[in-house]
């Protein structure tokens, strides 16, 4: 297990290959579970394919307003991820 600083993670996201036209990615990219814990908290499980890797992300989300008091928005407050080989179908 290791921690990735936010700035480093965002650099990785910005540099990654766009996969929306890849049919294998389209087959495996999905939200598989949403578990609500009240009106303002949720746990989301999703799969993201970057062949040859298939990531499973578990996201903890909270709904809250920014400091300016604007409309409440969902925010990821914790992200855990594991990877496996993406099936080559």
N, C-alpha and C positions, 0 to 999 in steps of 0.2 A: 504494500500500500504506500502511496506517496501523495503529497499535496502539490497542486499546481497553483501558483499565484494567479489571481484574476487576470492581470495584464498578459501573462504568458498564455493562459487559456484562450483569451480573446485573439491573440496573434495566431494561434493554431487554427481557430475557427475561421479567421479571415483568409488564411493561406490554403485551406483545404480545397480539394477539387470539388466542383459542382457535379452532383450525381443525379439530378432530377430526370435526365433523359435516359439513364441506365435502367433497363427493365428489371434487372436483378435487384437493384436498390429499391425500385418502386414496389417490388414484391414483398420485401422484408421491412421497409420503413413503415412503422405504425405505432400508434398508442395502443397498448394492450390492456391497460387497467387504469381506472381513475377511482380512488377511494376518498370520499369526502369525510372530513372530521369536523362537522359543523359547517357554518356558512362561510368561514374565512380561512380554512385550512384544508389541504388536500395532499395526497400522495399519488404520483403518476409514474407508471412504468411504461417505457417506450423502447422500441428497437430501431437502431439506425445502422444501415448497411454501408460500409465502405470496403467493398471486396478487395482483399480476401478476408476482411474483418467484419464481424457483426457485433455491434455494441448493444448492451442492455443498460439503459439508464434508469435510475430510480431518483425521482425528483420530489423534494418536499417544497410545497408552495404555500405561501400566505397571501391573503388579499388585504392590502392596506393602502392608505393614501400617502402621497409624498408629503414632504414638510410644508409645501404650499397649500395643503388642504384640498387638492384637486380630487377628481373622481378616483375611487379606489381601483387598484389594478392588481392582478395576480403577479407575484414575484417568486422566482426560484430562490429559496434560502439555503438549500443544501442539495448537492448533486453527488450521487455515487454511481460508479460505472464499472462494468466488467466487460471483457471482450472474449470472443470465441471465433473460430473460423466460420466464415460465411459459407453456407452450402452452395456449391457450384452448379446450380440447376438452371 
